[in-house]
Amino acid sequence: MTALIPRHDGRLPDQLRRVTITRDYLRHPEGSVLVEFGDTKVICTASLEDKVPPFLKGQGKGWVTAEYGMLPRATNIRMGRERGGPSGRSQEIQRLVGRSLRVVVEMAKLGERTVWVDCDVIQADGGTRTAAITGAFVAVADALATLVKSGALPGSPIRDCVAAISVGMVGDRPVLDLDYVEDSTAEVDMNVVMTGAGAFVEVQGTAEQTPFAKARLDELLDLAGVGIGRLVELQRRALEARGEKTFVL
């Protein structure tokens, strides 16, 4: 019966927030997306560069790397800009975004090119890293499509979709896609990254006070799989569309 009680925002435990993907959001980048998970809004851009880092020179392989940041008023109080370089949290998240995207891009098919991904949070309400990964994939796919269209690549180096979602234990019940209110009070907080085929890319999970059993972990992973399946459907719908820019789940 507890599972049927709506959450503080009226959602059911297995319900995502309203998710919106808007493609071609900016004029200049080869790929750009505004992704919204409820009140969390992230601009994701993908830029192409015809060179690779020194450690890859001469190998015929490409590279995908990411940077992440938050605008000063993305949160309820102003934060200072990260003028001395990204904070430890930002570094952790941008590495996660980069790892997640590299899993689904075949570097040998990309050639000696770098895809620079920038994820800029313009409004934060929990789940900024999961929104960033989900939106960045669409931006990267759009950027690489320009290479295929121009004839620079014979086909897309993308092997699958990748998306991410948060799950957790709030009020002793598993819930999907935590906003800030839930994230700040969760007994267990977890971020899960998966491919469209349902394979795990990364699982980040923490018990805040009380440890949790394997059965609970399995339950949370299953719930994450359901949510990511819906996000992947939205990604595919966006990438297969012609003439439309905004897609809502």
Buried (B, 14 or more C-beta within 10 A) or exposed (E): EEEEEEBEEEBEBBBBBEBBBBBBBEEEBBBBBBBBBBBBBBBBBBBBEEEBEEEBEEEEBBBBBBBBBBBEEBBEEEEEEBEEEBBEEBBBBBBBBBBBBBBBBBBEBBBBBBBBBBBBBBBBBBBBBBBBBBBBBBBBBBBBBBBBEEEEBEEBBBBBBBBBBBBBBBBEBBBBBBBBBBBEBBBBBBBBBBBBEEEEBBBBBEBEEEEBEEEBBEBBBEBBBEBBBBBBBBBBBBBEEEEEEBBEB
